[in-house]
Amino acid sequence: MKLGFLASHHGSNVQAVVDACRAGRLAATPCVVISNNGESEALARARRQGIARYHLSGVTHPAPGQLDAAIVDALSRHGVELVVLAGYMKKLGPSTLARYHGRVLNIHPALLPRFGGPGMYGRHVHEAVLAAGERETGITIHLVDGEYDHGPILAQCRVDVRDGDTAASLAERVLAREHAFLVETLDRILRRDLILP
Ligand code: GRF
């Protein structure tokens, strides 16, 4: 299975999947990493790993529809079959969503449908979980539609909230679990233990 990634920042989830593929723990090939952020660690990781990479953004492609077309072109050119949004801070355009309908996943660091949507990213998610007095949080992997953190849920995993947790400590614990959970979920999809609708 050929994988494509979109990531805006650190790219640690991309790295976890690439490592699993390279170690033979996941029967997939990471083919391309796309970022809206030319300075992102995600693109630097792709460069170091010898994976095709593209900086595609509203700055590089300002005309209406141009960015969407460039993204779908890059994914298609590399034969991508499944797209993973791993900390991608932008919405996908209609051409990409149509071409990869039902084949775009997003990973979110909370139990959707709660604690998701516009503004719910990074530490904001974990701050909201703590402010709500939740005793558990988690991770959601879902199919992507045209809205932020929205679309059919494929898999969820729970993570305890501990006494004394801060947004930073919670973020660290959730992210560490994300790496394994993303690989596990992709493996289930590849083995058809988890069937995409
Ligand atoms: C992760 O917490 C992911 O759930 C969210 O963005 C973060 C990306 O982290 N969508 P990284 O860039 O993979 O380190």
Residues whose N, C-alpha, C, O or C-beta is under 5 A from the ligand:
A	BS01	GRF	H9 H10 G11 S12 N13 V14 A86 G87 I107 H108 P109
